[in-house]
Amino acid sequence: MFKLTFAIKELDGQTLALKLHWGFRAAFAVFAAIIFASMQVSTSQGGGGVVPTILIVVFTGIALYNESWYFYKNEGSVQHRHGLLLFAARKNYSASDIESLEVKAFRTGSVPVGQGSSGQRGKRRFFQKDLLTLSLVFNSGEKKDIEITENKNKAALQSKAAEISDFMGIPYHSEV
């Protein structure tokens, strides 16, 4: 229904940003406004209730949610912001600590086991999805996922990875 995909934009010659698309926030703000307006009409007629109030709070919270990544070329750093707009947590990473960017495939609901002789991941069950992840791979071997998306968005995800790689001078590889 609503996918948390990032839009990539160069802010200036030294900063590249991955941000949630503005339509994500707008859609949930509209949902909250519609429920609030209908609650006002029903309250004037003796209606209202707890469920609409909870939905308004939830949809407003979703509309205020921020998840973004900033790549600062001149500082040689990457910043991850997440949380509510005014209260977002920030985590900084040094570009020198990042070994590479990686796009890798995985399947939900599966247990990683050795691949068979054919190299296939096995038959997909109805509840499993094939997904892709764009990750920062650190010199220490740790990984930090930037974006997870459906396999059908492979070209867009690889394009984002290549753009970040070119901008920051960080090696990029894809295993899909």
Backbone as ProteinMPNN parsed JSONL, in Angstrom:
{"seq_chain_A": "MFKLTFAIKELDGQTLALKLHWGFRAAFAVFAAIIFASMQVSTSQGGGGVVPTILIVVFTGIALYNESWYFYKNEGSVQHRHGLLLFAARKNYSASDIESLEVKAFRTGSVPVGQGSSGQRGKRRFFQKDLLTLSLVFNSGEKKDIEITENKNKAALQSKAAEISDFMGIPYHSEV", "coords_chain_A": {"N_chain_A": [[0.831, -1.184, 0.0], [1.485, 1.6, 1.126], [4.641, 2.466, 0.468], [7.824, 2.648, 1.947], [9.931, 4.227, 0.436], [12.893, 5.837, -0.661], [13.605, 9.089, -1.931], [16.113, 10.425, -3.956], [18.307, 13.171, -3.818], [20.404, 15.779, -4.829], [21.513, 18.206, -2.761], [23.265, 20.365, -2.63], [26.452, 21.062, -4.073], [27.935, 19.558, -2.336], [26.411, 17.917, -0.711], [24.35, 15.103, -0.545], [21.124, 13.772, -0.426], [18.959, 11.26, 0.874], [15.664, 10.885, 1.171], [12.425, 10.303, 2.649], [9.68, 10.162, 0.448], [7.676, 13.068, -0.105], [4.966, 12.628, -0.503], [4.272, 10.447, 1.046], [4.089, 11.432, 3.706], [2.12, 13.369, 3.281], [-0.149, 11.865, 2.517], [-0.86, 10.482, 4.895], [-1.319, 12.65, 6.566], [-3.562, 13.726, 5.363], [-5.368, 11.601, 5.778], [-5.577, 11.727, 8.603], [-6.701, 14.269, 8.856], [-9.173, 13.94, 7.557], [-10.433, 12.052, 9.226], [-10.474, 13.559, 11.574], [-12.147, 15.704, 10.788], [-14.531, 14.293, 10.22], [-15.012, 13.359, 12.747], [-15.558, 15.69, 14.092], [-18.008, 16.415, 12.963], [-19.579, 14.215, 13.754], [-19.374, 14.493, 16.516], [-20.794, 16.809, 17.0], [-23.258, 15.799, 16.681], [-23.567, 14.167, 18.786], [-21.884, 12.012, 18.618], [-18.638, 10.498, 18.137], [-15.649, 9.27, 19.724], [-13.299, 6.805, 20.999], [-11.769, 5.265, 19.199], [-11.603, 6.76, 16.688], [-10.074, 8.914, 17.683], [-7.698, 7.654, 18.45], [-6.852, 6.763, 15.923], [-6.407, 9.225, 14.664], [-4.235, 10.197, 16.174], [-2.316, 8.196, 15.611], [-2.095, 8.353, 12.752], [-1.239, 11.007, 12.519], [1.199, 10.85, 13.847], [2.556, 9.118, 12.073], [2.601, 10.767, 9.82], [4.348, 12.702, 10.716], [6.712, 11.354, 10.896], [10.152, 10.91, 10.288], [12.678, 9.8, 8.195], [15.827, 9.761, 7.048], [18.807, 10.036, 5.069], [21.927, 11.559, 4.909], [24.585, 12.435, 2.897], [27.66, 13.699, 3.173], [29.98, 15.093, 1.289], [32.198, 16.892, 1.516], [32.796, 16.804, 4.254], [33.262, 14.165, 4.569], [31.439, 12.314, 5.645], [28.55, 10.448, 6.786], [25.177, 10.797, 7.604], [22.527, 9.533, 9.503], [19.175, 10.053, 10.033], [16.372, 9.593, 12.094], [13.039, 9.296, 13.302], [10.508, 11.317, 14.96], [9.738, 14.409, 13.317], [10.649, 16.798, 14.757], [12.021, 15.615, 16.821], [14.036, 13.888, 15.98], [16.416, 11.27, 16.013], [19.951, 11.244, 15.57], [22.589, 9.762, 13.844], [25.961, 9.536, 13.196], [28.335, 8.587, 10.72], [31.63, 7.893, 9.722], [33.008, 8.364, 6.534], [35.395, 7.16, 5.973], [35.314, 4.867, 7.458], [33.66, 3.249, 6.084], [33.512, 0.521, 4.044], [32.221, -0.289, 1.667], [29.334, 0.105, -0.507], [26.441, -1.91, -0.775], [24.252, -3.889, -2.684], [21.961, -6.324, -2.142], [20.208, -9.432, -2.408], [17.481, -10.954, -0.668], [15.287, -13.299, 0.946], [12.201, -13.137, 2.543], [11.179, -14.815, 5.521], [12.729, -17.07, 5.224], [15.241, -19.444, 6.109], [18.658, -18.984, 6.246], [20.564, -21.242, 4.503], [22.999, -23.577, 3.241], [23.58, -23.234, -0.242], [22.076, -25.126, -2.819], [23.244, -27.496, -5.343], [22.507, -26.362, -7.72], [22.572, -23.686, -7.238], [20.36, -22.211, -6.699], [17.883, -20.47, -4.704], [15.891, -21.997, -3.803], [12.419, -23.092, -3.815], [9.937, -20.607, -3.753], [7.694, -19.909, -1.178], [4.184, -19.158, -0.667], [3.926, -17.114, 1.245], [6.315, -15.835, 1.331], [8.602, -13.253, 0.351], [10.629, -11.911, -2.198], [13.203, -9.766, -1.656], [15.233, -6.76, -1.807], [18.168, -5.251, -0.487], [19.787, -2.227, 0.279], [22.837, -1.468, 1.549], [25.218, -0.098, 3.889], [28.481, -1.162, 4.149], [30.751, -1.754, 6.586], [34.244, -1.306, 7.484], [34.752, -2.929, 9.635], [33.167, -5.096, 9.175], [30.556, -4.974, 9.901], [27.13, -4.226, 8.973], [24.875, -1.755, 7.816], [21.64, -1.271, 7.087], [20.23, 0.699, 4.558], [18.059, 0.991, 2.793], [15.257, -1.083, 2.126], [13.642, -2.922, -0.296], [11.226, -4.117, -2.732], [11.939, -6.752, -5.059], [11.256, -6.039, -7.654], [11.98, -3.404, -7.879], [14.636, -3.237, -8.499], [16.36, -1.952, -10.423], [16.045, 0.787, -9.804], [16.998, 0.861, -7.152], [19.655, 0.015, -7.499], [20.516, 2.12, -9.058], [20.375, 4.266, -7.235], [22.34, 3.414, -5.419], [24.612, 3.468, -7.069], [24.727, 6.211, -7.64], [25.191, 7.317, -5.085], [27.642, 6.094, -4.573], [29.289, 7.186, -6.611], [29.14, 9.889, -5.87], [30.217, 9.998, -3.243], [32.566, 8.573, -3.495], [32.794, 5.972, -2.639], [33.287, 2.52, -2.857], [31.089, 0.322, -4.704], [29.067, -2.565, -4.883], [27.034, -5.088, -6.385], [25.062, -7.853, -5.604], [23.09, -8.943, -7.049]], "CA_chain_A": [[0.0, 0.0, 0.0], [2.384, 2.742, 1.199], [5.995, 1.963, 0.559], [8.815, 3.576, 2.482], [11.055, 4.323, -0.473], [13.569, 7.114, -0.585], [13.901, 9.889, -3.112], [17.485, 10.902, -3.852], [18.408, 14.53, -4.325], [21.624, 16.499, -4.489], [21.092, 19.476, -2.172], [24.246, 21.315, -3.139], [27.555, 20.295, -4.63], [28.631, 18.804, -1.293], [25.478, 17.131, 0.1], [23.373, 14.262, -1.227], [20.143, 13.336, 0.573], [17.935, 10.248, 0.626], [14.57, 11.225, 2.081], [11.115, 9.746, 2.318], [8.933, 10.994, -0.487], [6.732, 13.948, 0.59], [3.623, 12.068, -0.644], [4.051, 9.541, 2.176], [3.601, 12.239, 4.824], [0.884, 14.047, 2.882], [-1.265, 10.913, 2.528], [-1.291, 10.228, 6.277], [-1.868, 13.911, 7.09], [-4.923, 13.815, 4.818], [-6.182, 10.624, 6.519], [-5.834, 12.281, 9.938], [-7.612, 15.414, 8.698], [-10.509, 13.418, 7.221], [-11.009, 11.459, 10.439], [-10.744, 14.664, 12.497], [-13.324, 16.415, 10.295], [-15.719, 13.461, 10.418], [-15.234, 13.282, 14.185], [-16.189, 16.954, 14.482], [-19.405, 16.325, 12.54], [-20.279, 13.244, 14.59], [-19.408, 15.012, 17.881], [-21.894, 17.772, 17.072], [-24.49, 15.01, 16.699], [-23.521, 13.265, 19.938], [-21.021, 10.859, 18.326], [-17.222, 10.611, 18.517], [-15.196, 8.02, 20.311], [-11.887, 6.558, 21.261], [-11.102, 4.73, 18.012], [-11.176, 7.842, 15.792], [-9.012, 9.686, 18.328], [-6.474, 6.854, 18.334], [-6.445, 6.807, 14.522], [-5.857, 10.565, 14.4], [-2.902, 10.251, 16.791], [-1.429, 7.299, 14.852], [-1.843, 8.918, 11.42], [-0.426, 12.219, 12.69], [2.55, 10.375, 14.151], [3.149, 8.617, 10.833], [2.849, 11.931, 8.962], [5.49, 13.445, 11.261], [7.881, 10.477, 10.937], [11.233, 11.274, 9.39], [13.801, 8.876, 8.006], [16.628, 10.328, 5.971], [20.251, 9.811, 5.039], [22.658, 12.665, 4.301], [25.961, 12.106, 2.535], [28.421, 14.952, 3.125], [31.239, 14.847, 0.595], [33.303, 17.705, 2.036], [33.106, 16.364, 5.615], [33.561, 12.739, 4.549], [30.589, 11.664, 6.642], [27.18, 10.041, 6.461], [24.324, 10.985, 8.772], [21.217, 8.886, 9.454], [18.204, 10.673, 10.934], [15.103, 8.874, 12.145], [12.185, 9.659, 14.426], [9.56, 12.382, 14.642], [10.437, 15.531, 12.688], [11.341, 17.669, 15.697], [12.739, 14.829, 17.804], [14.729, 12.823, 15.264], [17.742, 10.857, 16.474], [20.962, 11.351, 14.521], [23.762, 8.902, 13.992], [26.961, 9.895, 12.2], [29.313, 7.584, 10.329], [32.735, 8.436, 8.944], [33.139, 7.697, 5.238], [36.619, 6.34, 5.997], [34.968, 3.597, 8.106], [32.768, 2.51, 5.185], [34.251, -0.253, 3.043], [31.513, -0.277, 0.389], [27.871, 0.04, -0.571], [26.102, -3.233, -1.28], [22.867, -4.254, -2.969], [21.92, -7.776, -1.969], [18.867, -10.017, -2.395], [17.146, -11.91, 0.381], [13.9, -13.758, 0.921], [11.593, -13.112, 3.874], [10.656, -16.078, 6.016], [13.567, -18.23, 4.916], [16.4, -19.627, 6.971], [19.819, -19.137, 5.376], [21.232, -22.545, 4.512], [23.892, -23.709, 2.091], [22.879, -23.324, -1.516], [22.148, -26.423, -3.487], [24.192, -27.59, -6.455], [22.061, -25.505, -8.814], [22.775, -22.296, -6.857], [19.064, -21.559, -6.502], [17.488, -20.277, -3.31], [14.77, -22.885, -3.498], [11.086, -22.678, -4.234], [9.348, -19.572, -2.913], [6.368, -20.22, -0.653], [3.245, -18.067, -0.908], [4.065, -16.041, 2.234], [7.652, -15.275, 1.24], [8.835, -12.222, -0.651], [12.013, -11.654, -2.575], [13.484, -8.36, -1.414], [16.594, -6.275, -1.986], [18.581, -4.296, 0.526], [20.94, -1.362, 0.037], [23.492, -1.392, 2.853], [26.592, 0.351, 4.085], [29.313, -2.222, 4.703], [31.85, -1.093, 7.279], [35.537, -1.998, 7.53], [34.669, -3.914, 10.72], [32.315, -6.2, 8.747], [29.159, -4.646, 10.214], [26.315, -3.675, 7.901], [23.761, -0.896, 8.213], [20.707, -1.186, 5.961], [19.714, 2.025, 4.223], [16.722, 0.831, 2.218], [14.825, -2.425, 1.757], [12.571, -2.756, -1.266], [10.861, -5.318, -3.477], [12.837, -7.13, -6.145], [10.874, -5.363, -8.892], [12.589, -2.07, -7.871], [16.076, -3.471, -8.535], [17.066, -0.932, -11.206], [16.024, 2.047, -9.053], [17.877, 0.722, -5.995], [21.026, -0.001, -8.001], [20.811, 3.484, -9.505], [20.66, 5.05, -6.023], [23.637, 2.968, -4.906], [25.651, 3.978, -7.971], [24.808, 7.664, -7.462], [25.862, 7.558, -3.796], [29.022, 5.66, -4.752], [29.981, 8.208, -7.404], [29.172, 11.142, -5.117], [31.081, 9.889, -2.061], [33.798, 7.852, -3.787], [32.766, 4.712, -1.881], [33.043, 1.405, -3.783], [29.74, -0.245, -4.71], [28.899, -3.824, -5.605], [25.691, -5.649, -6.329], [25.039, -9.312, -5.656], [21.863, -9.348, -7.756]], "C_chain_A": [[0.875, 1.247, 0.0], [3.787, 2.218, 1.429], [6.933, 3.042, 1.074], [10.034, 3.563, 1.567], [11.61, 5.734, -0.428], [13.689, 7.77, -1.952], [15.303, 10.442, -2.909], [17.584, 12.278, -4.497], [19.739, 15.138, -3.886], [21.205, 17.888, -4.017], [21.993, 20.625, -2.603], [25.394, 20.476, -3.672], [28.236, 19.382, -3.634], [27.722, 17.892, -0.474], [24.474, 16.396, -0.788], [22.421, 13.735, -0.161], [19.253, 12.234, 0.019], [16.85, 10.528, 1.649], [13.304, 10.495, 1.661], [10.397, 10.711, 1.384], [7.874, 11.8, 0.269], [5.303, 13.394, 0.525], [3.261, 11.113, 0.48], [3.452, 10.313, 3.349], [2.244, 12.877, 4.498], [-0.32, 13.108, 2.958], [-1.769, 10.678, 3.954], [-1.821, 11.493, 6.95], [-3.311, 14.084, 6.603], [-5.842, 12.833, 5.539], [-6.543, 11.161, 7.903], [-6.84, 13.424, 9.858], [-9.042, 14.951, 8.392], [-11.18, 12.837, 8.461], [-11.351, 12.549, 11.447], [-12.012, 15.413, 12.088], [-14.593, 15.591, 10.512], [-16.047, 13.327, 11.9], [-15.924, 14.558, 14.692], [-17.674, 16.956, 14.123], [-20.174, 15.38, 13.457], [-20.362, 13.713, 16.044], [-20.551, 16.006, 18.041], [-23.25, 17.062, 17.095], [-24.481, 13.986, 17.825], [-22.658, 12.043, 19.716], [-19.599, 11.104, 18.803], [-16.752, 9.282, 19.03], [-13.7, 7.912, 20.414], [-11.157, 6.114, 19.994], [-10.705, 5.838, 17.033], [-10.041, 8.688, 16.384], [-7.678, 8.953, 18.226], [-5.961, 6.895, 16.893], [-5.842, 8.162, 14.159], [-4.434, 10.669, 14.954], [-1.913, 9.395, 15.994], [-1.09, 7.898, 13.491], [-1.014, 10.201, 11.496], [1.018, 11.845, 13.0], [3.271, 9.865, 12.912], [3.49, 9.779, 9.905], [4.066, 12.728, 9.427], [6.781, 12.62, 11.303], [8.903, 10.905, 9.891], [12.276, 10.171, 9.37], [14.573, 9.43, 6.829], [18.102, 10.004, 6.169], [20.888, 10.99, 4.322], [24.102, 12.24, 4.099], [26.706, 13.417, 2.302], [29.8, 14.68, 2.534], [32.402, 15.607, 1.235], [33.716, 17.3, 3.445], [33.535, 14.897, 5.654], [32.749, 11.982, 5.577], [29.212, 11.345, 6.077], [26.369, 10.208, 7.734], [22.971, 10.325, 8.523], [20.327, 9.57, 10.484], [16.927, 9.845, 10.902], [14.355, 9.253, 13.423], [11.17, 10.706, 13.983], [10.334, 13.617, 14.193], [11.251, 16.372, 13.67], [12.233, 16.901, 16.672], [13.512, 13.665, 17.163], [16.102, 12.547, 15.875], [18.701, 10.936, 15.287], [22.138, 10.447, 14.849], [24.713, 9.234, 12.852], [27.934, 8.743, 11.978], [30.398, 8.279, 9.511], [32.842, 7.652, 7.637], [34.379, 6.811, 5.207], [36.384, 4.98, 6.673], [34.102, 2.707, 7.215], [33.597, 1.842, 4.097], [33.576, -0.15, 1.678], [30.011, -0.103, 0.598], [27.536, -1.291, -1.224], [24.606, -3.325, -1.542], [22.828, -5.767, -2.98], [20.469, -8.244, -1.91], [18.703, -10.904, -1.172], [15.667, -12.247, 0.29], [13.362, -13.752, 2.344], [11.128, -14.511, 4.24], [11.491, -17.282, 5.676], [14.76, -18.245, 5.848], [17.606, -19.801, 6.058], [20.474, -20.501, 5.572], [22.142, -22.585, 3.299], [23.094, -23.862, 0.818], [23.086, -24.695, -2.12], [23.106, -26.385, -4.662], [23.792, -26.685, -7.616], [22.254, -24.028, -8.486], [21.485, -21.536, -6.622], [18.752, -21.43, -5.023], [16.31, -21.167, -2.93], [13.444, -22.284, -3.943], [10.515, -21.665, -3.232], [7.957, -20.01, -2.479], [5.482, -18.985, -0.769], [3.421, -16.892, 0.052], [5.44, -15.368, 2.172], [7.736, -14.235, 0.127], [10.322, -12.134, -0.942], [12.233, -10.151, -2.477], [14.946, -8.047, -1.698], [16.907, -5.299, -0.867], [19.794, -3.516, 0.027], [21.561, -1.111, 1.399], [24.844, -0.701, 2.765], [27.336, -0.828, 4.69], [30.542, -1.544, 5.296], [33.112, -1.946, 7.263], [35.535, -3.107, 8.59], [33.844, -5.148, 10.336], [30.848, -5.978, 9.063], [28.462, -4.1, 8.98], [25.217, -2.812, 8.502], [22.874, -0.736, 6.989], [20.205, 0.243, 5.792], [18.277, 1.899, 3.734], [16.483, -0.629, 1.882], [13.618, -2.255, 0.843], [12.305, -4.081, -1.978], [11.81, -5.522, -4.655], [12.512, -6.391, -7.446], [11.48, -3.954, -8.997], [14.11, -2.133, -7.952], [16.825, -2.349, -9.259], [17.136, 0.398, -10.453], [16.972, 1.988, -7.86], [19.348, 0.719, -6.421], [21.448, 1.385, -8.488], [21.142, 4.393, -8.315], [22.041, 4.704, -5.473], [24.773, 3.518, -5.758], [25.824, 5.487, -7.807], [25.516, 8.023, -6.15], [27.347, 7.213, -3.918], [29.835, 6.7, -5.513], [30.167, 9.493, -6.609], [30.203, 11.105, -3.992], [32.43, 9.211, -2.339], [33.93, 6.573, -2.981], [32.499, 3.583, -2.885], [31.632, 0.824, -3.616], [29.774, -1.581, -5.443], [27.488, -4.344, -5.382], [25.794, -7.156, -6.467], [23.758, -9.822, -6.297], [21.994, -9.065, -9.226]], "O_chain_A": [[1.0, 1.898, -1.037], [4.079, 1.606, 2.457], [6.84, 4.204, 0.68], [11.053, 2.954, 1.893], [10.884, 6.698, -0.187], [13.849, 7.107, -2.977], [15.646, 10.881, -1.811], [17.029, 12.524, -5.568], [20.142, 15.025, -2.728], [20.615, 18.656, -4.777], [21.521, 21.722, -2.901], [25.28, 19.251, -3.707], [29.029, 18.524, -4.022], [28.215, 17.157, 0.383], [23.839, 16.988, -1.661], [22.865, 13.295, 0.899], [18.846, 12.266, -1.143], [17.083, 10.423, 2.853], [13.126, 10.123, 0.502], [10.504, 11.929, 1.527], [7.24, 11.276, 1.185], [4.506, 13.668, 1.422], [2.09, 10.976, 0.832], [2.438, 9.906, 3.918], [1.343, 12.914, 5.337], [-1.391, 13.509, 3.412], [-2.978, 10.676, 4.19], [-2.688, 11.408, 7.819], [-4.173, 14.538, 7.355], [-6.972, 13.183, 5.878], [-7.694, 11.057, 8.326], [-7.731, 13.531, 10.701], [-10.005, 15.514, 8.913], [-12.355, 13.099, 8.717], [-12.391, 12.485, 12.104], [-12.854, 15.722, 12.931], [-15.615, 16.127, 10.94], [-17.213, 13.198, 12.274], [-16.758, 14.511, 15.596], [-18.501, 17.444, 14.894], [-21.283, 15.694, 13.891], [-21.317, 13.371, 16.742], [-21.203, 16.047, 19.084], [-24.261, 17.649, 17.479], [-25.28, 13.05, 17.828], [-22.682, 11.12, 20.53], [-19.382, 11.837, 19.768], [-17.397, 8.261, 18.791], [-12.946, 8.786, 19.985], [-10.033, 6.551, 19.748], [-9.56, 5.855, 16.582], [-9.149, 9.125, 15.657], [-6.648, 9.566, 17.947], [-4.759, 7.045, 16.67], [-4.862, 8.223, 13.417], [-3.537, 11.172, 14.277], [-0.792, 9.829, 15.732], [0.081, 7.947, 13.115], [-0.179, 10.451, 10.627], [1.949, 12.454, 12.474], [4.455, 10.142, 12.718], [4.546, 9.78, 9.273], [4.74, 13.36, 8.613], [7.828, 13.131, 11.701], [8.553, 11.222, 8.754], [12.696, 9.676, 10.416], [14.032, 9.556, 5.731], [18.565, 9.739, 7.278], [20.438, 11.378, 3.245], [24.754, 11.748, 5.02], [26.419, 14.148, 1.355], [30.672, 14.112, 3.192], [33.467, 15.035, 1.469], [34.886, 17.441, 3.799], [34.102, 14.437, 6.646], [33.269, 11.126, 6.292], [28.779, 11.884, 5.058], [26.808, 9.814, 8.815], [22.349, 10.524, 7.479], [20.677, 9.656, 11.661], [16.456, 9.445, 9.838], [14.954, 9.494, 14.471], [10.994, 10.952, 12.79], [11.459, 13.844, 14.639], [12.43, 16.629, 13.427], [13.118, 17.495, 17.288], [13.619, 12.588, 17.749], [16.847, 13.468, 16.208], [18.305, 10.721, 14.142], [22.608, 10.388, 15.985], [24.324, 9.218, 11.684], [28.305, 8.027, 12.908], [30.103, 9.156, 8.699], [32.774, 6.423, 7.636], [34.406, 5.814, 4.486], [37.168, 4.05, 6.482], [33.842, 1.551, 7.549], [34.293, 2.506, 3.329], [34.239, 0.047, 0.66], [29.502, -0.157, 1.718], [28.25, -1.752, -2.115], [23.794, -2.894, -0.724], [23.562, -6.415, -3.726], [19.602, -7.524, -1.415], [19.657, -11.523, -0.701], [14.898, -11.549, -0.372], [13.991, -14.298, 3.251], [10.732, -15.293, 3.376], [11.027, -18.413, 5.818], [15.227, -17.205, 6.313], [17.595, -20.667, 5.184], [20.883, -20.855, 6.677], [22.06, -21.72, 2.427], [22.062, -24.532, 0.793], [24.128, -25.329, -1.951], [23.711, -25.35, -4.943], [24.642, -26.283, -8.41], [22.113, -23.187, -9.374], [21.517, -20.332, -6.369], [19.277, -22.172, -4.193], [15.798, -21.068, -1.815], [13.367, -21.137, -4.383], [10.607, -21.856, -2.019], [7.142, -20.43, -3.3], [5.987, -17.877, -0.953], [3.086, -15.764, -0.31], [5.686, -14.413, 2.909], [7.046, -14.322, -0.889], [11.158, -12.266, -0.049], [11.543, -9.364, -3.127], [15.781, -8.944, -1.815], [16.022, -4.608, -0.362], [20.709, -4.082, -0.572], [20.898, -0.603, 2.304], [25.515, -0.714, 1.732], [26.859, -1.43, 5.651], [31.28, -0.848, 4.598], [33.053, -3.157, 7.053], [36.241, -4.106, 8.449], [33.818, -6.132, 11.076], [29.986, -6.699, 8.56], [29.101, -3.581, 8.064], [24.697, -3.113, 9.576], [23.28, -0.153, 5.984], [19.811, 0.902, 6.754], [17.388, 2.611, 4.202], [17.382, -1.328, 1.414], [12.681, -1.528, 1.173], [13.066, -5.039, -1.839], [12.401, -4.572, -5.169], [13.408, -6.145, -8.253], [11.495, -3.37, -10.081], [14.797, -1.204, -7.529], [17.828, -1.851, -8.747], [18.173, 1.061, -10.464], [17.676, 2.959, -7.582], [20.185, 1.349, -5.775], [22.608, 1.771, -8.343], [22.075, 5.192, -8.381], [22.814, 5.589, -5.107], [25.783, 3.98, -5.228], [26.949, 5.986, -7.833], [26.346, 8.932, -6.119], [28.204, 7.947, -3.427], [30.941, 7.053, -5.102], [31.227, 10.115, -6.667], [30.967, 12.052, -3.805], [33.334, 9.27, -1.506], [35.039, 6.137, -2.672], [31.57, 3.687, -3.686], [31.066, 0.84, -2.523], [30.419, -1.719, -6.482], [26.849, -4.086, -4.362], [26.511, -7.671, -7.325], [23.38, -10.979, -6.117], [21.069, -9.334, -9.992]]}, "name": "protein", "num_of_chains": 1, "seq": "MFKLTFAIKELDGQTLALKLHWGFRAAFAVFAAIIFASMQVSTSQGGGGVVPTILIVVFTGIALYNESWYFYKNEGSVQHRHGLLLFAARKNYSASDIESLEVKAFRTGSVPVGQGSSGQRGKRRFFQKDLLTLSLVFNSGEKKDIEITENKNKAALQSKAAEISDFMGIPYHSEV"}
